Amino acid sequence: MKTSSTQFVLAARVLHWLIALLILTMLFIGVGMVASVSERHEWLISIHKPLGISILILAIIRLIVRLRNPPPPLPADLPPIQKLAAHASHWLLYFLMLVIPLVGWAMLSAGGYPVMLGHSLRLPPIFPVNAAAFAILRHTHAWLAMLLFLTFLAHLGAALYHGLIRRDGVLWSMIGNRTR
């Protein structure tokens, strides 16, 4: 797959929007889990775990696609600080998409909880049972999720800035073909 000079390859675009939808869903489920002590809590957890692993797998695939198919260049007239912010925020998003599920998995392992992906598929623990580590990893997971949400909002804001104010094609490079 080769990228044109103005848009991301199809695989990158599909993965981008799929992962964005899953992350938004995951963030709302996460907030619902910590805000609920009702019977919904277990149901939300049963969705949260496989969704987290799905995001991890898709993020790995997305990173491979990006490394094999570099993104289109940013506009030449974009100020250097904005270019730096764009590159840094993208790599921060990749980092968080990979690390948050792993921290969650390690947290559950440290708590002695199984990581079930459905009724019969159980992932092996990746961290020894340790109550202190569980507490630290739980807070780390929550703080990283908040950082992901803030980074997601900044990314969305930048996309809207490029699409509605600058109208420089950056937003369209991820949406797809646009007749000009």
Secondary structure, DSSP 4 states (H G I P E B T S, - for coil): ----SSS--HHHHHHHHHHHHHHHHHHHHHHHHHH--STHHHHHHHHHHHHHHHHHHHHHHHHHHHHHSPPPPPPTTS-HHHHHHHHHHHHHHHHHHHHHHHHHHHHHHHHT--EESSSS-EEPPSS---HHHHHHHHHHHHHHHHHHHHHHHHHHHHHHIIIIII--SHHHHHH-----
